[in-house]
Amino acid sequence: MLLAPAPAPARDISGTLLLDRYRLLKKLGEGGMGTVYLAEHVTIKKRCAIKLLNPEYAHKEELVQRFLQEARAASMIAHENVVEITDFGAAPNGSVFFVMEMLVGEDLSDTIKREAPMPWSRVAPMALQICRALGAAHSKGIVHRDMKPENCFRVDRHGNADFIKVLDFGIAKVTSDDPDGTGGRLTSTGMIFGTPTYMSPEQAQGQRVDLRSDIYALGVILYELLTGKVPFSADNFMGILTKHMFDEPPAPSVAAPNADISPEVEAVVLKCLQKDRAFRFQTMEELAAAIVAVGTGASPVTVVPEARARPISEGRPTAFLSRSDSSPRPRAAGEVTLAEPQREPGRRRGLLVAFVAGVAVVGGSVAALFALGGGDDPLPIPPVAVVAPQPPQPIVTPPPPEPDPEPTPVAPAASDPRVHVISNVAAEVFDAGDGTRLGATGDVGFTLPQGGGPRKVLVRASGYEDLALEIEPTPDLRVDAELKAKKPVIAVKPGKPKPGDPKPGDPKPGDPGKDPGPAVEPKPVDPKPVGSMGLKNPFETRSTGG
């Protein structure tokens, strides 16, 4: 079994108070990267949901930024059919979190399991809400990239039991941050993120993804709502991706002959599922207009027949070509054989995969990465080979092998030790010399370079005085740190003396033999927060447009 080991379950920290205002009441669920809690604002008693990054990932800056990008992307959209995210911050265990509106209901995957196939009269209103949510995202330059039923949540709102909220923008692509389409720091070139069952052909090949990939994924969701089945399934994720790239989807009316799916509805779904994105609906507004036009007598949408040639070993991207009905289907001389490790049963719908785009390149190897748990980031596993058959070669008898020389022993590389500062409040640790952030207090810890003797650091928290420590880089060193609250600052304005104020020449408090008079207690002044413990604010670039 070549699967990467799953991370240890996150410790339940119910009862913890975050940012002095959010009390975690109970754990609601846990994924590969994050844990969701039911929480309550202690002052106004409003319930909310809090998503917390699991602490084993909190020291990885790229994963922290990807996690907070979900908050930023959703807040940029500000649409009634997109989950509302209102706050973020650091947790006492050294991790980060964000605050979401509390939704009571179920996701569409549970609805599909229980009620599909569903009639078009019910599917259409839900589809239109998803179109509006994604259309609003696209207007802000955001492509979701992981649309699936699990990320469409049904709640009862305004008397509508099928009110949809679109969730989980954790792997969304924000084009304002990525104008050249390279993915910026959060996505490596040639990497693929998404869920195979709902992944567009271009996404499966590692090509640049745009809003039409979300249209393809919504087409798969419509297919599943109407038929109770997905258009493509296989025993492994690479088999599913291959079918998305090359196989023609069965017509919905064939997949569910008793579901009474009209030709107009079928054409809308199949146009979403065109292999070539140029043949799909080009915007969510176009798709919504086609959904509304069903049953009105308007001209049906056009589905273009496509030829899907299997790749040959020349390293070129796969091309999807239009063809006439009379033309023969082209076929490559060498079919591709995809080899991959086995995986655990029961992990099908929620499989998130990220791997180097090489499915269309024959004769090479594909480095595979994936994680179990809907909508989270991948973990590394050993490479997966993509092999093409080769023509027979002449048989040559090799000479007897010479004995290999004895390998030269290589000393193992010494890694920098990880130390832990345990503080009475959540805090961050900085280098006292250059101000570089080293990490956070708590069980996660941070690394210090070996050599050079003790390292001077500053432990810093909002509303508390900085604490200077000198730490010797020793593996698994644990240092206790007691931070003191900042003293209140009393502002004194010049002016006329008030009744009761001491006059010049009056005895000062503490002078021997003199009556100090009644003591006047200064009014405490709450220390102003100085930020969210050094975290980059995901809301700071929120668009103010409509």
Helices and strands as residue ranges (DSSP letters): E 17-18, E 22-30, E 34-41, E 47-53, G 55-57, H 61-77, E 85-90, E 96-101, E 105-107, H 108-115, H 120-139, E 142-143, G 149-151, E 152-157, E 160-166, E 173-174, G 184-186, G 196-198, H 201-204, H 211-227, H 237-246, H 252-255, H 263-272, G 277-279, H 284-293, E 306-308, E 320-322, E 337-338, E 351-355, E 365-366, E 368-372, E 379-380, E 384-387, E 418-423, E 428-431, E 437-440, E 446-447, E 455-460, E 467-471, E 478-481
